Amino acid sequence: MVLVQPSPYDVDNSVMLASLQHLRDSKCCTARGIAVVDLDKITDKELWRMHILGIRGLRLNVKAHGRSVDVDVLRETIQAATARIRYLPGWKLQLFCSAFMWDGKGPRFCIGTSSISTDLEPLVRYLASRVPDSLIWASDWPHTGEGADRLDRNLGRVEKFRHVDNRLLLAKVRRWVGEEETWNKMMMHTPNKVYL
């Protein structure tokens, strides 16, 4: 199981870290996590404590606040994050950004937001055929709101979740991936290689 820091929590990883500690103490499963941190404030000691609890990477979440992204600032942030985690064994960077930033694939594959089927099917099929050993399934559950909705938000107000039919989505992705071998890699083998 891999927990990813929810966007509404920003850099407060306390709930996720407590969850990792609980899962570790209960010995129910091997759990890992991806944290979101303030690179200017977090200490190496805090990063190491996160590692001990099961954190295996940082998420650079440029969509969480709904603001536009300066690509040069993002490049500098990636370099700074890489420098901070270089000594932590097995740590990865996860970039959560708009599709237009992905090597020009965004405009080609993600044309609109009206239907997950029409938007993602060509991209999933493309990736499954070209890089089957590099795919990992993630649900984004519990489907928090959009970053643009968080601009100037009242932190005391509970954020509404988006309704997503996870079973339908998973069935569609399974169909788009096609090959059983690719599906098994995406669901089990690649995540095990990356996070365990």
N, C-alpha and C positions, 0 to 999 in steps of 0.2 A: 504494500500500500504506500502511495506517495501523496502526501498532503502538500498543497501549494497555498501560500499565504493569500487569503482572500483580499481582493482589491479594497473593499471598504475599510479594512483594518490598517491600511497603509503600512507603516513600518513597525506597528505594535504586534510583534510575533508571539506575545505571551500565551494566547489561547492555543496556537499551534504547538508551541514548545511544551505546554502542559499536556496536550494531547499525546505528543510523542513520548513524553515521560510516562504517562499512564499506560500507553500501549507497550512500552518497554518493560515497565514494572509488572504488568499483567501477563507478559510473555504470550500474548495471543497471536502476535504476528510480527514480522519484521516490517517496521515502518520507517519511511524516510520522509524528508521534507525539503521544500524549496522556500527560502525566506526572502523577504523584501526588507532592505535595510537602508539607512542613511549612511552612505559611504564616508561622509565627513565626520560622523559622530561615533560610529561603532568601533569598538576596540578589537585588537587581535584576540584578546582574551575572551571577549564575548563571542567572536566567531568560532573560536575553538570549543567553547561550551556548547554552542549550537551543533557543532560537528559531533560531539560526544552524544548529544541527544538524538542524532540521526539526520540533521540537515546535510544535504549533499549538493547544495547550489544556491545561487541567488537569482531571483527574478527581477529583471529590469522592466518594470511595468510602466510603459510610457502612455498607456491608454487609460490608466486609473483615474486621472484627474480631468480628462476631457479637453485638455489644452493641446494646441498644435505642437509639433515636435520639430526642434531644430536639429537637423541631421549632424551638424558638426558637434553640438553639445552631446548628442547621443554617442557619437564616436568616442569622444573624450570619456564619457561615463563608462562605456564598455571597456576602454583601456584601464581606467581606474579600478573598476570591479575586478578585472582580470589580475591586476597587480595585487589586490587585497586578498584574493583567494588562491593565489598560486601555490602556497605552502600547504593547503588543505587537501588531503588525499581524496581523489575522486570527485571533487567539486566541479560543477558545470555552471555556465551562465544560461539563463532562459530569457529570451527577449520576447516580450508581449507587446506587439506593435500592430499597426494597421497593415493590411496585406500589400498596400502599394509600396511599402519599404522592402519587400522581399524580392530582390533581384529582378524587378520589373514584372513579376508574376501577378501581382495584385490586380492591375487593370485587366489583364487577360482572363483571369479565373474568377475574380470576385467582383462581378459587375454591379450587383445591387444588394439590398438587404431584405428583399421581400420573401425570399424562400431559401431555406438552407439547402434544399435539394438542388435547385438550379445554380446556386452560387458555388457550392462546395464539390459537387460530384466531379466536374472536370479536374479540379485540383487533386482530389483524393485519388482518382484513377491515374493521373499523371505521376504523382509521387509513388504510388504503389508499383507502377511499372518501371520507374527509373531508380528509386532508392528504397527498395523493400526492407533492407536491413537497418534503415535509419528512422523508421516510423514508430511512434508510441501513441497509444490511445489515451486521451484525457477527456473527461466529461465536462469540466468546468462547473460541476455541481457545487453549490446549490443555485447557480445561475443568478448572481447578483446583478444589479442594474448597470446601466451604461455609465462610463466615466463622465460623459457630458452632463449627466443628471446630478453629478456630485459637485459641480462648480458652485462655490459659495453655499454649500449645504449646511444645514443645521445638524451638528453631530449628535444631538439628542434625539433626532427623528430616526425611526427604524426604516431602513431601505427596503423597498419592495423587491421581491424576486421576480425574475422573468419566468413565464411558463414555458418549459421545454419538455417535450415528450421524449424522455431518455431512451425508452425501449424502441420507439420508432427510429430515432436518430441512430442508435447502435445497429439496428437491423439494416438501415440504409448504408451505413459505412461498411458493414460486413459484405453487402452486395457489391458495393463499388470497389472494394479491395480485390475481390475475385478469388484469387488463389488461396487455398487453405493454408499453405505454407507461409504465405505473406501475412495472413491473418494471425497465425500463431506467433510469428515473429513480432508483430506489432503489439499483440496483447500480452505476451509472456516473455519471450526470449530477449528481445531488445531492452525492455524495461529492466529485466534482471541484470543484463550486462551493464547498463548505465547506472543503476541505483544500488545494486548489492555488492 
